[in-house]
Amino acid sequence: MQLAYHSEEITQDHFAAWVEWLYNIPVREWYDHSRTKEQNLIRFEQLLSTKSDDEQLVVLLDMFHLPERENKYNQNPFPHYVIIELTDDPDLWHLYDPDYRWRGDLPRETILNAMAQPTVAGGYTLHRGHAQAPQPADLAAYFAETFRADDNLLTSALRQIFDYHCDPARPLALADLGRALREMPVLSLRKYAYEHAFAFFWQELDTAFEPFDAECDRVEALCEGFRSLHFLAARIAHTGDRALIPDLFAAAGGAGMKISLCTISFRHQLIGLKDIACWAHDNGFKGIELWAIHARNQSPLAIHNAQWMAAQGLSVPMISDYLPLHDPDLLRSRILLPRIAHYHLKNVSGRDRLGVFAPSNVYSAASTRDGMVPLCEGL
């Protein structure tokens, strides 16, 4: 199981239909898949030399064979659609790449060679002579058709790949995780297109620039997050360190909430950590939050430790303990302080309830929480 930047099964029919509906720009495929590559290249040159000014010729070529173009991810192959136009020099063609915001003149033979590669086959003609601005109702229909409020295809695909390659039942699959995500950088780069969408709404709705600029910062953070995620996955594949797997799933959980189970829920049951972890895994939880007394009773030599839980796809995001605020030296200790990420302050509803924090009650499986309240709601 792996991500793929391009597939022969992919068609542009959906987008071609919407371009015509929104902008009144007919999109027709000129490439004839029943003919040979050579025949299609001949046909392309004929179309290029006879097309009108209202027509644009789009071709699918392999950018790996265009050394003049930047290929920062060294994709091979690198199928990509571009627009080709003639110049005054018959040996030079003009290549326009709206996706990467690049245009320039390249040798005709170089472009034809990139089109002739066995990795690519396709092309369209755009007729823009009667182009028009889209109607608001049509834009709304397109948005409703394509916007996925509850899912993201790339993030969902990544989770499926992580599930497959990190499954302890497939110990050999972990080493292939890096190969499965080889084309992730060129895919995640497309997330910058969100800026175009936000720019449209910013201008169409005539809103302030600052919120739009803030959204662009979030897009940048999203793309950086995908880069970090790819690096982490490659590190896990290279080292085989399963202890990092929970971090991988947590990083991929930006589009959805990761729910952990606290062992305090089982304080009235005689059940071990192994059984709790198996139950959490089987019921879709992504982590185990350890109640402090359970952590204290866990032997340093225990088999069912954090590494074992990581192999089950479970993290240990928190150890919940009750710390005495009257002992600041303990809270500032070099051992404890680096491990404290969050203080959850509690109070009591009345002086007669102070006993609720007595160690014999707080750490007891049969304890009561009667009188324990949020900090600002107590004394």
Stockholm file with secondary structure:
# STOCKHOLM 1.0

chainA/1-379         MQLAYHSEEITQDHFAAWVEWLYNIPVREWYDHSRTKEQNLIRFEQLLSTKSDDEQLVVLLDMFHLPERENKYNQNPFPHYVIIELTDDPDLWHLYDPDYRWRGDLPRETILNAMAQPTVAGGYTLHRGHAQAPQPADLAAYFAETFRADDNLLTSALRQIFDYHCDPARPLALADLGRALREMPVLSLRKYAYEHAFAFFWQELDTAFEPFDAECDRVEALCEGFRSLHFLAARIAHTGDRALIPDLFAAAGGAGMKISLCTISFRHQLIGLKDIACWAHDNGFKGIELWAIHARNQSPLAIHNAQWMAAQGLSVPMISDYLPLHDPDLLRSRILLPRIAHYHLKNVSGRDRLGVFAPSNVYSAASTRDGMVPLCEGL
#=GR chainA/1-379 SS CCCCSCCTTCCCHHHHHHHHHHHCCCEEECCCTTSCHHHHHHHHHHHHHHCCTTEEEEEEEEGGGCTTSCCTTCCSSCEEEEEEEECSSTTEEEEEETTTTEEEEEEHHHHHHHHTSTTCCCEEEEECTTCCCCCHHHHHHHHHHHCCSSCCHHHHHHHHHHHHHTCTTCTTTGGGHHHHTTTHHHHHGGGGGHHHHHHHHHHHTTCCHHHHHHHHHHHHHHHHHHHHHHHHHHHHHHHCCGGGHHHHHHHTTTTSCCCEEEGGGGTTSCCCHHHHHHHHHHTTCCEEEEEHHHHHTSCTTCSSSHHHHHHTTCBCCCEECCCCTTCHHHHTCTTTGGGCCCCCCEEESSGGGGGGGSHHHHTCTTCCCTTEEEGGGCC
#=GC SS_cons         CCCCSCCTTCCCHHHHHHHHHHHCCCEEECCCTTSCHHHHHHHHHHHHHHCCTTEEEEEEEEGGGCTTSCCTTCCSSCEEEEEEEECSSTTEEEEEETTTTEEEEEEHHHHHHHHTSTTCCCEEEEECTTCCCCCHHHHHHHHHHHCCSSCCHHHHHHHHHHHHHTCTTCTTTGGGHHHHTTTHHHHHGGGGGHHHHHHHHHHHTTCCHHHHHHHHHHHHHHHHHHHHHHHHHHHHHHHCCGGGHHHHHHHTTTTSCCCEEEGGGGTTSCCCHHHHHHHHHHTTCCEEEEEHHHHHTSCTTCSSSHHHHHHTTCBCCCEECCCCTTCHHHHTCTTTGGGCCCCCCEEESSGGGGGGGSHHHHTCTTCCCTTEEEGGGCC
//
